[in-house]
Amino acid sequence: MTEKKNLGKRLKRFIPLYLMMIPGAVYLIINNYIPMTGIVIAFKQFNYGKGIWGSPFIGFKNFEFLFATKDAWIITRNTILYNVAFFIVGNALAITIAILINEIQSRVAKKAYQSLILLPYLMSWVIVSYLAYTFLSAETGMFNKSILEPLGLEAVNWYQEKKYWPFILIFVSVWKSVGYSMIIYLSSVVGISMDYFEAAKIDGASKWQQIKYITLPLLKPTLITLFILSVGQIFRSDFGLFYQMPRNSGALYSVTRTLDVYVYQALMKNNDYSMSSAASVFQSVVGFILIIAANKLVKRYESNSALF
């Protein structure tokens, strides 16, 4: 009887929390879980007249579209390699900026730098693509008109020269997203106890040695968490970056087309919702498998940093 009373008291105490949870739970169910029934479209030859459930079942034929085309290797290669580059360059730069900002003594200056670095993250890709166009336009771009031509160099048709675009895409992606990653790392750096640094100063450690032997090792759990999450997204790409930035230039497809862009272009051309659904299911399943594998690998060598 006493146990039931204690259980009732505990439940009563948590009732406000359960009530606060209800709106979020309802949103997740309506927005995230109910639409998952649409996964069945990936295994059907969708017909508008017959509807989702009346359309004929065709198994995995929709998935064959992603691998039967000659561009399958190119879009897979681009999707994976760009994500790897974004993770390495973006996190290295984010950690560096977070450490530098943490060293700023003025609170006003620190907040100002954080805001300025985070600002690009809040911009839409449409705006960013137009900003890039002001620099890269062959006729009126600042690079050609204000830099190359005054130096007597030949103007570059940036939207036709694919050799520059791996660097352009990596630069723009890192420039836009580094502010968000920096905030995550900065919160971890700020949370490091000052006792470590004071002890290191007493032992005569330089600033670089403090960063190398204190800051960076203590940032490892955060880096590992972001690594696991990034692995799960390795078969996805930022559609705005790879579609808006190159302005859908056909000459750049071999270096700018990723899985998401390819599916969108196929959908607009063929109006094939079943194939698009199959691509999304493929990305989700592969992402789930990769997250489980990455977490298991981390758990084996660094169990405290694993997500689950």
The 8 nearest C-alpha neighbors of each residue, nearest first, counted from 0:
[[1, 3, 2, 4, 5, 6, 7, 8],
 [2, 0, 4, 3, 5, 6, 7, 8],
 [1, 3, 5, 0, 4, 6, 7, 8],
 [4, 2, 6, 0, 1, 5, 7, 8],
 [3, 5, 7, 1, 6, 2, 8, 0],
 [6, 4, 8, 2, 7, 3, 1, 9],
 [5, 7, 3, 9, 4, 8, 2, 10],
 [8, 6, 4, 10, 5, 9, 11, 3],
 [7, 9, 11, 5, 6, 10, 4, 12],
 [10, 8, 12, 6, 11, 7, 5, 13],
 [9, 11, 7, 13, 12, 8, 6, 14],
 [12, 10, 8, 14, 9, 13, 7, 15],
 [11, 13, 9, 10, 14, 8, 15, 16],
 [12, 14, 10, 16, 11, 15, 17, 9],
 [13, 15, 17, 11, 16, 12, 18, 10],
 [16, 14, 18, 17, 13, 19, 12, 11],
 [17, 15, 19, 13, 18, 14, 20, 12],
 [18, 16, 20, 14, 19, 15, 13, 21],
 [17, 19, 15, 20, 21, 16, 14, 22],
 [20, 18, 16, 17, 21, 15, 22, 23],
 [19, 21, 17, 18, 23, 22, 24, 16],
 [20, 22, 24, 18, 23, 19, 25, 17],
 [23, 21, 25, 24, 20, 26, 19, 18],
 [24, 22, 26, 25, 21, 20, 27, 19],
 [23, 25, 21, 27, 26, 22, 20, 28],
 [26, 24, 28, 22, 23, 27, 21, 29],
 [25, 27, 23, 29, 24, 28, 30, 22],
 [28, 26, 31, 24, 30, 25, 29, 23],
 [27, 29, 32, 25, 26, 31, 30, 33],
 [30, 28, 26, 33, 27, 31, 25, 32],
 [29, 31, 27, 26, 28, 32, 33, 34],
 [32, 30, 27, 28, 29, 34, 33, 35],
 [31, 33, 28, 35, 34, 29, 30, 27],
 [32, 34, 35, 29, 28, 36, 31, 30],
 [35, 33, 36, 32, 37, 31, 30, 29],
 [36, 34, 37, 32, 33, 38, 31, 39],
 [37, 35, 34, 38, 33, 39, 32, 40],
 [36, 38, 35, 39, 34, 40, 51, 41],
 [39, 37, 40, 36, 35, 41, 276, 280],
 [38, 40, 37, 41, 42, 36, 43, 51],
 [41, 39, 43, 38, 42, 273, 37, 276],
 [42, 40, 277, 276, 273, 39, 43, 38],
 [43, 41, 58, 40, 39, 57, 59, 56],
 [44, 42, 56, 40, 57, 45, 55, 41],
 [45, 43, 55, 54, 273, 57, 46, 56],
 [44, 46, 54, 43, 273, 51, 40, 47],
 [45, 47, 49, 48, 54, 50, 44, 51],
 [48, 46, 50, 49, 45, 51, 54, 53],
 [49, 47, 46, 50, 54, 53, 45, 51],
 [48, 50, 53, 46, 54, 47, 51, 52],
 [51, 49, 47, 53, 48, 52, 46, 54],
 [52, 50, 54, 53, 45, 40, 49, 46],
 [51, 53, 54, 50, 49, 55, 39, 40],
 [52, 54, 49, 50, 51, 55, 46, 45],
 [53, 55, 45, 49, 46, 51, 52, 50],
 [56, 54, 43, 44, 57, 53, 45, 52],
 [55, 57, 43, 58, 42, 44, 54, 45],
 [58, 56, 43, 42, 60, 44, 55, 59],
 [59, 57, 42, 60, 56, 43, 61, 41],
 [58, 60, 62, 61, 42, 57, 63, 41],
 [61, 59, 63, 62, 58, 57, 64, 42],
 [60, 62, 274, 63, 59, 64, 277, 41],
 [61, 63, 64, 60, 59, 65, 277, 274],
 [62, 64, 60, 66, 65, 61, 67, 59],
 [63, 65, 67, 62, 66, 61, 68, 274],
 [66, 64, 63, 62, 67, 71, 68, 278],
 [65, 67, 71, 63, 64, 68, 62, 69],
 [68, 66, 64, 63, 65, 69, 71, 70],
 [69, 67, 70, 71, 66, 64, 65, 63],
 [68, 70, 71, 67, 72, 66, 73, 65],
 [69, 71, 73, 68, 72, 74, 66, 75],
 [72, 70, 66, 74, 73, 69, 68, 75],
 [71, 73, 75, 70, 74, 76, 69, 66],
 [74, 72, 76, 70, 75, 71, 77, 253],
 [73, 75, 257, 77, 76, 258, 71, 72],
 [76, 74, 78, 72, 73, 77, 71, 79],
 [77, 75, 73, 79, 74, 78, 72, 80],
 [76, 78, 74, 80, 75, 79, 257, 81],
 [77, 79, 257, 75, 76, 81, 80, 74],
 [78, 80, 82, 76, 77, 81, 233, 234],
 [81, 79, 83, 77, 82, 78, 76, 84],
 [80, 82, 84, 83, 79, 78, 77, 85],
 [81, 83, 85, 79, 84, 80, 233, 86],
 [82, 84, 80, 86, 81, 85, 79, 87],
 [85, 83, 81, 87, 82, 86, 88, 80],
 [86, 84, 82, 89, 88, 83, 87, 81],
 [85, 87, 83, 89, 84, 90, 88, 82],
 [88, 86, 84, 90, 89, 85, 91, 83],
 [87, 89, 91, 85, 90, 86, 84, 92],
 [90, 88, 173, 86, 92, 85, 91, 87],
 [91, 89, 93, 92, 87, 88, 86, 94],
 [92, 90, 88, 94, 93, 89, 87, 95],
 [91, 93, 95, 89, 90, 94, 96, 88],
 [94, 92, 181, 90, 96, 95, 177, 91],
 [95, 93, 97, 91, 92, 96, 90, 184],
 [94, 96, 92, 98, 93, 97, 99, 91],
 [97, 95, 99, 93, 98, 94, 100, 92],
 [96, 98, 185, 94, 100, 181, 99, 95],
 [99, 97, 101, 95, 96, 100, 94, 102],
 [100, 98, 96, 102, 101, 97, 95, 103],
 [101, 99, 97, 102, 103, 98, 96, 109],
 [100, 102, 98, 99, 103, 97, 185, 189],
 [101, 103, 99, 100, 104, 98, 97, 109],
 [104, 102, 100, 101, 105, 109, 99, 108],
 [103, 105, 102, 106, 109, 101, 108, 100],
 [104, 106, 108, 107, 103, 109, 110, 102],
 [107, 105, 109, 108, 110, 104, 103, 111],
 [108, 106, 110, 109, 105, 111, 112, 104],
 [107, 109, 111, 105, 110, 106, 112, 103],
 [108, 110, 106, 112, 107, 111, 103, 105],
 [111, 109, 113, 107, 108, 112, 114, 106],
 [110, 112, 108, 114, 113, 109, 107, 115],
 [113, 111, 115, 109, 114, 110, 116, 108],
 [112, 114, 110, 116, 111, 115, 117, 109],
 [115, 113, 117, 111, 112, 116, 118, 110],
 [116, 114, 112, 118, 117, 113, 111, 119],
 [115, 117, 178, 113, 114, 118, 112, 119],
 [116, 118, 178, 114, 115, 120, 119, 113],
 [117, 119, 115, 120, 121, 116, 114, 122],
 [120, 118, 175, 122, 121, 117, 116, 174],
 [121, 119, 175, 176, 118, 117, 122, 178],
 [120, 122, 119, 118, 123, 117, 175, 176],
 [123, 121, 119, 120, 124, 126, 127, 118],
 [124, 122, 125, 126, 127, 121, 120, 239],
 [123, 125, 127, 239, 126, 128, 240, 122],
 [126, 124, 128, 123, 127, 243, 129, 239],
 [125, 127, 129, 124, 128, 123, 130, 122],
 [128, 126, 124, 130, 129, 125, 131, 123],
 [127, 129, 244, 131, 125, 130, 126, 124],
 [130, 128, 132, 126, 131, 127, 133, 125],
 [129, 131, 127, 133, 132, 128, 126, 134],
 [132, 130, 128, 134, 129, 133, 135, 127],
 [131, 133, 129, 135, 134, 136, 130, 128],
 [134, 132, 140, 130, 131, 135, 136, 141],
 [133, 135, 140, 141, 132, 131, 142, 136],
 [136, 134, 140, 132, 133, 157, 131, 137],
 [137, 135, 140, 132, 139, 138, 133, 134],
 [136, 138, 156, 140, 139, 135, 155, 157],
 [139, 137, 136, 140, 143, 144, 156, 135],
 [138, 140, 136, 137, 144, 141, 133, 143],
 [141, 139, 136, 134, 135, 133, 142, 143],
 [140, 142, 134, 145, 144, 143, 133, 139],
 [143, 141, 146, 134, 140, 145, 144, 147],
 [142, 144, 147, 154, 141, 140, 146, 148],
 [145, 143, 141, 148, 142, 146, 140, 139],
 [144, 146, 141, 142, 143, 149, 147, 148],
 [147, 145, 142, 149, 143, 148, 144, 150],
 [146, 148, 143, 152, 150, 149, 142, 154],
 [147, 149, 151, 150, 152, 144, 143, 146],
 [150, 148, 151, 147, 146, 145, 144, 152],
 [151, 149, 147, 148, 152, 146, 145, 153],
 [152, 150, 148, 149, 147, 153, 146, 154],
 [153, 151, 147, 148, 150, 154, 149, 146],
 [152, 154, 155, 148, 147, 151, 143, 150],
 [153, 155, 143, 147, 152, 148, 156, 137],
 [156, 154, 157, 137, 153, 143, 160, 147],
 [155, 157, 137, 159, 158, 160, 154, 136],
 [156, 158, 160, 159, 155, 135, 137, 136],
 [159, 157, 156, 160, 248, 245, 251, 161],
 [158, 160, 157, 250, 156, 161, 251, 248],
 [161, 159, 157, 162, 158, 156, 163, 251],
 [160, 162, 251, 164, 163, 159, 254, 250],
 [163, 161, 160, 164, 165, 254, 166, 251],
 [164, 162, 161, 166, 165, 167, 160, 157],
 [163, 165, 167, 166, 161, 162, 168, 254],
 [164, 166, 168, 167, 163, 169, 254, 162],
 [165, 167, 169, 164, 168, 163, 170, 162],
 [168, 166, 164, 170, 169, 165, 171, 163],
 [169, 167, 171, 165, 170, 166, 164, 172],
 [168, 170, 166, 172, 167, 171, 173, 165],
 [169, 171, 167, 173, 168, 172, 166, 174],
 [172, 170, 174, 168, 173, 169, 175, 167],
 [173, 171, 169, 175, 174, 170, 168, 176],
 [172, 174, 176, 89, 177, 170, 175, 171],
 [175, 173, 171, 172, 177, 176, 170, 119],
 [174, 176, 119, 120, 172, 173, 177, 171],
 [177, 175, 173, 120, 178, 179, 174, 172],
 [176, 178, 180, 173, 179, 93, 174, 181],
 [179, 177, 117, 181, 116, 176, 180, 182],
 [178, 180, 182, 181, 177, 176, 117, 183],
 [181, 179, 183, 177, 182, 178, 93, 184],
 [180, 182, 93, 178, 184, 97, 179, 183],
 [183, 181, 185, 179, 180, 184, 186, 178],
 [184, 182, 180, 186, 181, 185, 187, 179],
 [185, 183, 187, 181, 186, 182, 97, 94],
 [184, 186, 97, 188, 182, 187, 183, 181],
 [185, 187, 189, 183, 184, 188, 182, 190],
 [188, 186, 184, 190, 185, 189, 183, 218],
 [187, 189, 185, 190, 191, 186, 184, 214],
 [190, 188, 186, 187, 191, 185, 101, 192],
 [189, 191, 187, 188, 186, 192, 185, 193],
 [192, 190, 188, 189, 193, 187, 217, 214],
 [193, 191, 194, 195, 190, 196, 189, 188],
 [192, 194, 196, 195, 197, 191, 198, 190],
 [193, 195, 197, 192, 196, 198, 199, 191],
 [196, 194, 198, 193, 197, 192, 199, 213],
 [197, 195, 199, 193, 198, 194, 200, 209],
 [196, 198, 200, 194, 199, 195, 193, 201],
 [197, 199, 201, 195, 196, 200, 194, 202],
 [198, 200, 196, 202, 204, 197, 201, 195],
 [201, 199, 203, 197, 204, 202, 198, 196],
 [200, 202, 198, 203, 199, 197, 204, 196],
 [201, 203, 199, 200, 204, 198, 197, 205],
 [202, 204, 200, 201, 199, 205, 198, 208],
 [205, 203, 200, 199, 208, 202, 209, 206],
 [204, 206, 208, 207, 209, 203, 200, 199],
 [205, 207, 209, 208, 210, 204, 200, 211],
 [206, 208, 210, 209, 205, 211, 204, 212],
 [207, 209, 211, 205, 210, 206, 204, 212],
 [210, 208, 206, 213, 207, 212, 211, 205],
 [211, 209, 214, 207, 208, 213, 212, 215],
 [212, 210, 208, 209, 215, 213, 207, 214],
 [211, 213, 209, 210, 208, 216, 214, 215],
 [214, 212, 209, 210, 216, 215, 211, 217],
 [215, 213, 210, 217, 216, 218, 211, 212],
 [214, 216, 218, 217, 211, 213, 210, 212],
 [217, 215, 219, 218, 214, 213, 212, 211],
 [216, 218, 214, 219, 215, 213, 220, 191],
 [219, 217, 215, 216, 221, 220, 214, 222],
 [218, 220, 222, 216, 217, 221, 223, 215],
 [221, 219, 223, 304, 222, 218, 224, 217],
 [222, 220, 224, 223, 219, 218, 225, 184],
 [221, 223, 219, 225, 220, 224, 226, 218],
 [222, 224, 226, 220, 225, 221, 219, 227],
 [225, 223, 221, 227, 226, 222, 220, 228],
 [226, 224, 228, 222, 223, 227, 229, 221],
 [225, 227, 223, 229, 224, 228, 222, 230],
 [226, 228, 230, 224, 229, 225, 293, 290],
 [227, 229, 225, 231, 226, 230, 224, 232],
 [230, 228, 226, 232, 231, 227, 225, 233],
 [231, 229, 233, 227, 232, 228, 226, 290],
 [230, 232, 286, 290, 228, 229, 289, 233],
 [233, 231, 229, 235, 230, 234, 286, 228],
 [232, 234, 230, 235, 79, 231, 82, 229],
 [235, 233, 232, 282, 78, 79, 236, 286],
 [236, 234, 232, 233, 282, 259, 78, 237],
 [237, 235, 238, 259, 78, 257, 234, 258],
 [236, 238, 240, 239, 241, 235, 259, 242],
 [237, 239, 241, 240, 242, 236, 260, 259],
 [240, 238, 243, 124, 242, 237, 241, 244],
 [239, 241, 244, 237, 238, 242, 243, 124],
 [240, 242, 238, 239, 255, 244, 243, 237],
 [241, 243, 239, 247, 240, 238, 244, 245],
 [244, 242, 246, 239, 240, 245, 128, 241],
 [243, 245, 128, 246, 240, 242, 241, 239],
 [246, 244, 247, 243, 248, 242, 241, 158],
 [247, 245, 243, 244, 248, 242, 128, 158],
 [248, 246, 245, 242, 249, 243, 244, 252],
 [247, 249, 246, 250, 251, 245, 158, 252],
 [250, 248, 252, 251, 247, 159, 253, 246],
 [249, 251, 248, 159, 252, 161, 160, 158],
 [252, 250, 161, 249, 253, 248, 254, 255],
 [253, 251, 256, 255, 249, 254, 250, 248],
 [252, 254, 251, 255, 256, 73, 250, 74],
 [255, 253, 252, 251, 256, 161, 77, 165],
 [256, 254, 252, 241, 251, 253, 257, 77],
 [257, 255, 252, 74, 260, 254, 253, 261],
 [258, 256, 74, 78, 260, 259, 77, 261],
 [257, 259, 261, 74, 260, 262, 78, 75],
 [260, 258, 262, 261, 257, 238, 263, 236],
 [261, 259, 263, 257, 262, 258, 256, 238],
 [260, 262, 258, 264, 263, 259, 257, 265],
 [261, 263, 265, 259, 260, 264, 275, 266],
 [264, 262, 266, 260, 265, 261, 267, 259],
 [263, 265, 261, 267, 266, 262, 268, 260],
 [266, 264, 262, 268, 263, 267, 269, 261],
 [265, 267, 270, 263, 271, 269, 264, 268],
 [268, 266, 264, 270, 265, 269, 263, 271],
 [267, 269, 265, 266, 270, 264, 271, 263],
 [268, 270, 271, 266, 265, 267, 264, 272],
 [271, 269, 266, 267, 268, 272, 265, 273],
 [272, 270, 269, 266, 273, 274, 275, 265],
 [273, 271, 275, 274, 276, 270, 266, 45],
 [274, 272, 41, 276, 40, 275, 271, 45],
 [273, 275, 277, 61, 276, 272, 271, 278],
 [276, 274, 272, 278, 277, 273, 262, 279],
 [275, 277, 41, 273, 279, 278, 274, 272],
 [278, 276, 41, 274, 280, 275, 279, 62],
 [277, 279, 281, 275, 276, 280, 282, 274],
 [280, 278, 282, 276, 281, 277, 283, 275],
 [281, 279, 277, 283, 282, 278, 284, 276],
 [280, 282, 278, 284, 279, 283, 285, 277],
 [283, 281, 279, 285, 280, 284, 234, 286],
 [282, 284, 286, 280, 281, 285, 287, 279],
 [283, 285, 287, 281, 286, 282, 280, 288],
 [284, 286, 288, 282, 287, 283, 281, 289],
 [287, 285, 231, 283, 289, 284, 288, 282],
 [288, 286, 284, 290, 285, 289, 283, 231],
 [287, 289, 285, 291, 286, 290, 292, 284],
 [288, 290, 292, 286, 291, 287, 231, 293],
 [289, 291, 231, 293, 287, 292, 288, 227],
 [290, 292, 294, 288, 289, 293, 295, 287],
 [293, 291, 289, 295, 290, 294, 288, 296],
 [294, 292, 296, 290, 295, 291, 227, 289],
 [293, 295, 297, 291, 296, 292, 305, 290],
 [294, 296, 298, 292, 293, 297, 291, 299],
 [295, 297, 293, 299, 294, 298, 292, 300],
 [298, 296, 294, 301, 299, 300, 295, 305],
 [299, 297, 302, 295, 305, 301, 296, 300],
 [298, 300, 296, 297, 302, 301, 295, 294],
 [299, 301, 297, 298, 302, 296, 295, 303],
 [302, 300, 298, 297, 303, 304, 299, 305],
 [301, 303, 298, 305, 304, 299, 300, 297],
 [302, 304, 301, 305, 298, 220, 306, 297],
 [305, 303, 220, 302, 301, 306, 223, 224],
 [306, 304, 298, 302, 307, 294, 303, 297],
 [305, 307, 304, 294, 224, 227, 298, 303],
 [306, 305, 294, 298, 295, 304, 302, 291]]
